[in-house]
Amino acid sequence: MSFDWDVKHFPTADSFRQYLATLPRSDWCSGLTVHHTVKPTVATWRGRESMDALGRFYRDEVQNPNGSKGWSAGPQLFIGSDGIWQGTPVNHIGVHASVCNSNRIGIEVVGNYNLTGWQPPIKGFVYDALTLLCQWLGRGSSCINGHRDCNSPKTCPGRAVDLDIVRLQVQMMLSVPPWRDIRVIGVGDTEQSVSLLHFGRACERNAVPLTGSEIGRVYRFCGELNIDAGAVLAMAKHEGEFGRSPLQRITNNPLNIRAVAGDTRRMVYKDAQGNHWYRFESWFLGLLFGLVYLKNEYGGFRQLQTLREIIPVFAPMSDGNVPENYIKSVLDDVDYMMAH
């Protein structure tokens, strides 16, 4: 018996999106079934090594008589801390949940979630994968279920996972125009998303801690650095509500930039968790520093320019962020600025 298994690794949501774009939509598939592996655990997950072991576990029992499932295929996706992995091709019918095999894609989340829910960075990869698959299938989040919904006594995807909340979160992510993006670094003066008038109105409307002259200076400095002023203002809102978050009331650090170890040139604040943040005398000075930081670190060193390139690195899932939510927040705020 042949075994349908083609291991591929997608370290980012965008790489998985690009892969799905090469595949015709699977007419046989009407939904997604979410599982948890229990074993391997998060701690014992080893990426390709684990995928190869899982393949051996699932495949034909004649080849692997000791402990094999004897299946002709396995689940389509596995999601670990290192990204999204394909087992059985995502556009092929797999084996994972009995009555749900013939019309649903099986998604195994690495770990045991009967006591605690998904944690970053796995949580972010799960939501990205579910959202991208719903988009690919042309379906809403109501197509998501768990193994426990497939006439099974199993608890998959875990007792601690509330699928109603999962579906609500995915539906919110689906409300963003598919993979819309804007350029943050590399814009010219004529390519700014918002005019100085709209930028100033946004600052006044949100009581941004800048004087009238500082608003103009920030906008012009953005132009000199070829950075989109609207996008940066929206990022500052997401990071700390324009200085109103507890951290920013202390640091005046609009983009919440962490301090480089050993940097004695600037003031540094150490929080209760031991994280170090740059600290500034005013929000204006902190914002100017943030602009230079974005230009040098992301536009220069990392060679990243668009919102979708920058945010997963600037606000990674490993820090507890959900990059797609961050991106949606910035896009929504820029749209509002443009219209008001």
Secondary structure, 3 states (H helix, E strand, C coil): CCCECCCEEECCHHHHHHHHHCCCCCCCCCEEEEEECCCCCCCCCCCHHHHHHHHHHHCCCCCCCCCCCCCCECCCEEEECCEEEECCCCCCCCCCCHHHCCCEEEEEECCCCCCCCCCCCHHHHHHHHHHHHHHHHCCCHHHEEEHHHCCCCCCCCCCCCCHHHHHHHHHHHHCCCCCCCCECECCCHHHCCCCHHHHHHHHHHCCCCCCHHHHHHHHHHHHHHCECHHHHHHHHHHHHCCCCCHHHHHHCCCCCCECCCCCCCCEEEECCCCCEEEECCCHHHHHHHHHHHHHHHHHHHCCCCEHHHHHHHHCCHHHCCCHHHHHHHHHHHHHHHHHC
